Amino acid sequence: MKISKDIVLRPRFFKELDIPSEKALEAFENKSKTCKDFKVSRIDHHVFIRFPKKEQHFWSPQLHLEIYDTDKNKPTLKGLFGPSPTVWTLFMFLHFIVAGLFTIAGIWLYVNIRLDSPILFPIVSMIALFITWFVLYFAGRLGREAGKKEMHSLYNFMKNTLDI
């Protein structure tokens, strides 16, 4: 599996399966009963594969699989790597806070320009928020790099379970 250098922080992949979707989902259910290295859970046509709590760190990835029928003979598997939902929600919340504050600082700058008031503080705050956004982005990239080995483990577990 190749993890690209694109901007994407949550890599995705698609595969056509040679086995029926229900058989693939049952394979994960059966594997979840015997596997100690991964925690596997299934909800309808969704499978979540993650590491046990004792082996997780802040950036530990999980693999979300969706197996759905496109044709009767060829179901499609859609995979998404990402951090735990709690970490991802926090990460996105921080991004939205920074974007909101950047917009407010932009309005503050515009008002100060129109009122011929000093514009140093709005410009400094916009620059600081822009730098903060870059720090958040690169923290996400570093987190993805930290979990790359684990992503390969999750992907190989998926391949072995489905005999791909």
Phi and psi in degrees as GROMACS dihedral restraints (atoms count N, CA, C in turn):
[ dihedral_restraints ]
;  ai    aj    ak    al  type     phi  dphi    fc
    3     4     5     6     1  -100.7    20    10
    4     5     6     7     1   126.0    20    10
    6     7     8     9     1  -102.8    20    10
    7     8     9    10     1   113.2    20    10
    9    10    11    12     1   -74.9    20    10
   10    11    12    13     1   169.4    20    10
   12    13    14    15     1   -94.8    20    10
   13    14    15    16     1    17.0    20    10
   15    16    17    18     1   -65.0    20    10
   16    17    18    19     1   177.9    20    10
   18    19    20    21     1   -70.5    20    10
   19    20    21    22     1   -16.8    20    10
   21    22    23    24     1   -58.6    20    10
   22    23    24    25     1   125.6    20    10
   24    25    26    27     1   -93.2    20    10
   25    26    27    28     1   -19.5    20    10
   27    28    29    30     1  -122.8    20    10
   28    29    30    31     1    90.4    20    10
   30    31    32    33     1   -61.6    20    10
   31    32    33    34     1   144.8    20    10
   33    34    35    36     1  -125.1    20    10
   34    35    36    37     1   158.2    20    10
   36    37    38    39     1  -152.2    20    10
   37    38    39    40     1   159.3    20    10
   39    40    41    42     1  -131.7    20    10
   40    41    42    43     1   142.3    20    10
   42    43    44    45     1  -143.4    20    10
   43    44    45    46     1   144.2    20    10
   45    46    47    48     1   -90.5    20    10
   46    47    48    49     1   134.9    20    10
   48    49    50    51     1  -100.2    20    10
   49    50    51    52     1   150.0    20    10
   51    52    53    54     1   -94.4    20    10
   52    53    54    55     1    -3.0    20    10
   54    55    56    57     1  -114.8    20    10
   55    56    57    58     1   156.4    20    10
   57    58    59    60     1   -60.8    20    10
   58    59    60    61     1   151.3    20    10
   60    61    62    63     1   -61.7    20    10
   61    62    63    64     1   -40.2    20    10
   63    64    65    66     1   -65.3    20    10
   64    65    66    67     1   -36.8    20    10
   66    67    68    69     1   -66.1    20    10
   67    68    69    70     1   -39.4    20    10
   69    70    71    72     1   -65.4    20    10
   70    71    72    73     1   -42.7    20    10
   72    73    74    75     1   -64.9    20    10
   73    74    75    76     1   -39.0    20    10
   75    76    77    78     1   -66.3    20    10
   76    77    78    79     1   -33.5    20    10
   78    79    80    81     1   -61.0    20    10
   79    80    81    82     1   -41.0    20    10
   81    82    83    84     1   -69.0    20    10
   82    83    84    85     1   -39.5    20    10
   84    85    86    87     1   -61.7    20    10
   85    86    87    88     1   -45.0    20    10
   87    88    89    90     1   -64.5    20    10
   88    89    90    91     1   -40.1    20    10
   90    91    92    93     1   -66.7    20    10
   91    92    93    94     1   -32.7    20    10
   93    94    95    96     1   -65.2    20    10
   94    95    96    97     1   -25.7    20    10
   96    97    98    99     1   -76.5    20    10
   97    98    99   100     1   -26.5    20    10
   99   100   101   102     1  -109.9    20    10
  100   101   102   103     1   -19.9    20    10
  102   103   104   105     1   -81.8    20    10
  103   104   105   106     1   130.5    20    10
  105   106   107   108     1  -103.8    20    10
  106   107   108   109     1   -16.5    20    10
  108   109   110   111     1   -80.5    20    10
  109   110   111   112     1   -24.5    20    10
  111   112   113   114     1  -135.2    20    10
  112   113   114   115     1   151.7    20    10
  114   115   116   117     1  -102.3    20    10
  115   116   117   118     1   118.7    20    10
  117   118   119   120     1  -115.2    20    10
  118   119   120   121     1   129.4    20    10
  120   121   122   123     1  -133.5    20    10
  121   122   123   124     1   148.2    20    10
  123   124   125   126     1  -126.1    20    10
  124   125   126   127     1   134.8    20    10
  126   127   128   129     1  -133.5    20    10
  127   128   129   130     1   110.8    20    10
  129   130   131   132     1    53.6    20    10
  130   131   132   133     1  -116.5    20    10
  132   133   134   135     1   -99.9    20    10
  133   134   135   136     1    19.4    20    10
  135   136   137   138     1  -114.1    20    10
  136   137   138   139     1   137.2    20    10
  138   139   140   141     1  -125.1    20    10
  139   140   141   142     1   131.8    20    10
  141   142   143   144     1  -115.5    20    10
  142   143   144   145     1   124.8    20    10
  144   145   146   147     1  -118.4    20    10
  145   146   147   148     1   123.4    20    10
  147   148   149   150     1  -141.7    20    10
  148   149   150   151     1   169.4    20    10
  150   151   152   153     1   -83.7    20    10
  151   152   153   154     1   153.1    20    10
  153   154   155   156     1   -60.7    20    10
  154   155   156   157     1   153.6    20    10
  156   157   158   159     1   -53.3    20    10
  157   158   159   160     1   -40.1    20    10
  159   160   161   162     1   -67.1    20    10
  160   161   162   163     1   -20.1    20    10
  162   163   164   165     1  -102.0    20    10
  163   164   165   166     1    -1.0    20    10
  165   166   167   168     1   -85.5    20    10
  166   167   168   169     1   147.8    20    10
  168   169   170   171     1  -122.4    20    10
  169   170   171   172     1  -179.0    20    10
  171   172   173   174     1   -54.9    20    10
  172   173   174   175     1   -41.7    20    10
  174   175   176   177     1   -98.8    20    10
  175   176   177   178     1    14.5    20    10
  177   178   179   180     1   -56.8    20    10
  178   179   180   181     1   128.9    20    10
  180   181   182   183     1   -81.8    20    10
  181   182   183   184     1   163.3    20    10
  183   184   185   186     1  -132.3    20    10
  184   185   186   187     1   158.3    20    10
  186   187   188   189     1  -115.4    20    10
  187   188   189   190     1   121.6    20    10
  189   190   191   192     1  -105.0    20    10
  190   191   192   193     1   119.8    20    10
  192   193   194   195     1  -111.5    20    10
  193   194   195   196     1   139.3    20    10
  195   196   197   198     1  -123.6    20    10
  196   197   198   199     1   122.9    20    10
  198   199   200   201     1  -114.9    20    10
  199   200   201   202     1   115.6    20    10
  201   202   203   204     1  -136.5    20    10
  202   203   204   205     1   155.3    20    10
  204   205   206   207     1   -86.8    20    10
  205   206   207   208     1   126.7    20    10
  207   208   209   210     1  -103.7    20    10
  208   209   210   211     1   -43.1    20    10
  210   211   212   213     1  -123.9    20    10
  211   212   213   214     1   168.2    20    10
  213   214   215   216     1   -67.4    20    10
  214   215   216   217     1   -29.9    20    10
  216   217   218   219     1   -94.9    20    10
  217   218   219   220     1   -25.3    20    10
  219   220   221   222     1  -126.6    20    10
  220   221   222   223     1    89.1    20    10
  222   223   224   225     1   -73.9    20    10
  223   224   225   226     1   157.9    20    10
  225   226   227   228     1  -111.7    20    10
  226   227   228   229     1   138.5    20    10
  228   229   230   231     1  -107.9    20    10
  229   230   231   232     1   126.2    20    10
  231   232   233   234     1  -116.2    20    10
  232   233   234   235     1   122.1    20    10
  234   235   236   237     1  -115.0    20    10
  235   236   237   238     1   145.1    20    10
  237   238   239   240     1  -139.2    20    10
  238   239   240   241     1   120.1    20    10
  240   241   242   243     1   -91.7    20    10
  241   242   243   244     1   142.5    20    10
  243   244   245   246     1  -171.5    20    10
  244   245   246   247     1   168.1    20    10
  246   247   248   249     1   -72.0    20    10
  247   248   249   250     1   178.8    20    10
  249   250   251   252     1   -60.3    20    10
  250   251   252   253     1   152.1    20    10
  252   253   254   255     1   -57.2    20    10
  253   254   255   256     1   -33.1    20    10
  255   256   257   258     1   -65.6    20    10
  256   257   258   259     1   -45.3    20    10
  258   259   260   261     1   -65.4    20    10
  259   260   261   262     1   -42.7    20    10
  261   262   263   264     1   -64.6    20    10
  262   263   264   265     1   -40.3    20    10
  264   265   266   267     1   -63.4    20    10
  265   266   267   268     1   -44.5    20    10
  267   268   269   270     1   -60.7    20    10
  268   269   270   271     1   -44.5    20    10
  270   271   272   273     1   -60.9    20    10
  271   272   273   274     1   -46.3    20    10
  273   274   275   276     1   -68.6    20    10
  274   275   276   277     1   -37.6    20    10
  276   277   278   279     1   -58.7    20    10
  277   278   279   280     1   -45.7    20    10
  279   280   281   282     1   -62.8    20    10
  280   281   282   283     1   -39.8    20    10
  282   283   284   285     1   -61.5    20    10
  283   284   285   286     1   -44.2    20    10
  285   286   287   288     1   -68.1    20    10
  286   287   288   289     1   -35.7    20    10
  288   289   290   291     1   -63.1    20    10
  289   290   291   292     1   -46.5    20    10
  291   292   293   294     1   -62.8    20    10
  292   293   294   295     1   -42.6    20    10
  294   295   296   297     1   -64.2    20    10
  295   296   297   298     1   -41.6    20    10
  297   298   299   300     1   -64.1    20    10
  298   299   300   301     1   -44.2    20    10
  300   301   302   303     1   -66.0    20    10
  301   302   303   304     1   -35.3    20    10
  303   304   305   306     1   -63.1    20    10
  304   305   306   307     1   -42.5    20    10
  306   307   308   309     1   -63.6    20    10
  307   308   309   310     1   -43.8    20    10
  309   310   311   312     1   -62.6    20    10
  310   311   312   313     1   -41.4    20    10
  312   313   314   315     1   -64.7    20    10
  313   314   315   316     1   -36.1    20    10
  315   316   317   318     1   -64.0    20    10
  316   317   318   319     1   -41.4    20    10
  318   319   320   321     1   -65.4    20    10
  319   320   321   322     1   -42.2    20    10
  321   322   323   324     1   -60.5    20    10
  322   323   324   325     1   -42.1    20    10
  324   325   326   327     1   -62.4    20    10
  325   326   327   328     1   -46.6    20    10
  327   328   329   330     1   -60.1    20    10
  328   329   330   331     1   -45.4    20    10
  330   331   332   333     1   -63.4    20    10
  331   332   333   334     1   -43.1    20    10
  333   334   335   336     1   -64.8    20    10
  334   335   336   337     1   -35.7    20    10
  336   337   338   339     1   -65.3    20    10
  337   338   339   340     1   -44.6    20    10
  339   340   341   342     1   -66.9    20    10
  340   341   342   343     1   -30.4    20    10
  342   343   344   345     1   -94.6    20    10
  343   344   345   346     1     6.6    20    10
  345   346   347   348     1    53.1    20    10
  346   347   348   349     1    40.0    20    10
  348   349   350   351     1   -96.8    20    10
  349   350   351   352     1   167.0    20    10
  351   352   353   354     1   -61.1    20    10
  352   353   354   355     1   139.0    20    10
  354   355   356   357     1  -112.6    20    10
  355   356   357   358     1     7.7    20    10
  357   358   359   360     1   -63.3    20    10
  358   359   360   361     1   -49.6    20    10
  360   361   362   363     1   -64.5    20    10
  361   362   363   364     1   -42.5    20    10
  363   364   365   366     1   -63.3    20    10
  364   365   366   367     1   -38.7    20    10
  366   367   368   369     1   -67.3    20    10
  367   368   369   370     1   -43.8    20    10
  369   370   371   372     1   -62.0    20    10
  370   371   372   373     1   -42.3    20    10
  372   373   374   375     1   -67.4    20    10
  373   374   375   376     1   -37.1    20    10
  375   376   377   378     1   -65.4    20    10
  376   377   378   379     1   -41.5    20    10
  378   379   380   381     1   -65.0    20    10
  379   380   381   382     1   -43.4    20    10
  381   382   383   384     1   -62.5    20    10
  382   383   384   385     1   -40.5    20    10
  384   385   386   387     1   -68.9    20    10
  385   386   387   388     1   -36.7    20    10
  387   388   389   390     1   -63.7    20    10
  388   389   390   391     1   -43.4    20    10
  390   391   392   393     1   -64.2    20    10
  391   392   393   394     1   -40.4    20    10
  393   394   395   396     1   -60.3    20    10
  394   395   396   397     1   -41.3    20    10
  396   397   398   399     1   -61.9    20    10
  397   398   399   400     1   -42.6    20    10
  399   400   401   402     1   -62.9    20    10
  400   401   402   403     1   -40.7    20    10
  402   403   404   405     1   -61.2    20    10
  403   404   405   406     1   -43.8    20    10
  405   406   407   408     1   -62.4    20    10
  406   407   408   409     1   -43.0    20    10
  408   409   410   411     1   -62.3    20    10
  409   410   411   412     1   -47.7    20    10
  411   412   413   414     1   -70.7    20    10
  412   413   414   415     1   -27.1    20    10
  414   415   416   417     1   -64.1    20    10
  415   416   417   418     1   -39.6    20    10
  417   418   419   420     1   -64.3    20    10
  418   419   420   421     1   -41.3    20    10
  420   421   422   423     1   -63.6    20    10
  421   422   423   424     1   -42.0    20    10
  423   424   425   426     1   -65.4    20    10
  424   425   426   427     1   -37.9    20    10
  426   427   428   429     1   -63.1    20    10
  427   428   429   430     1   -41.1    20    10
  429   430   431   432     1   -64.1    20    10
  430   431   432   433     1   -41.3    20    10
  432   433   434   435     1   -63.6    20    10
  433   434   435   436     1   -39.2    20    10
  435   436   437   438     1   -64.9    20    10
  436   437   438   439     1   -29.9    20    10
  438   439   440   441     1   -98.3    20    10
  439   440   441   442     1     6.6    20    10
  441   442   443   444     1   -61.6    20    10
  442   443   444   445     1   -43.3    20    10
  444   445   446   447     1   -62.8    20    10
  445   446   447   448     1   -40.9    20    10
  447   448   449   450     1   -67.5    20    10
  448   449   450   451     1   -35.1    20    10
  450   451   452   453     1   -62.4    20    10
  451   452   453   454     1   -40.6    20    10
  453   454   455   456     1   -63.8    20    10
  454   455   456   457     1   -39.3    20    10
  456   457   458   459     1   -62.5    20    10
  457   458   459   460     1   -44.6    20    10
  459   460   461   462     1   -62.0    20    10
  460   461   462   463     1   -43.6    20    10
  462   463   464   465     1   -64.6    20    10
  463   464   465   466     1   -43.0    20    10
  465   466   467   468     1   -65.9    20    10
  466   467   468   469     1   -37.2    20    10
  468   469   470   471     1   -61.2    20    10
  469   470   471   472     1   -42.9    20    10
  471   472   473   474     1   -62.0    20    10
  472   473   474   475     1   -46.1    20    10
  474   475   476   477     1   -62.8    20    10
  475   476   477   478     1   -42.9    20    10
  477   478   479   480     1   -65.5    20    10
  478   479   480   481     1   -37.8    20    10
  480   481   482   483     1   -65.7    20    10
  481   482   483   484     1   -39.4    20    10
  483   484   485   486     1   -92.0    20    10
  484   485   486   487     1    -1.6    20    10
  486   487   488   489     1    53.8    20    10
  487   488   489   490     1    48.2    20    10
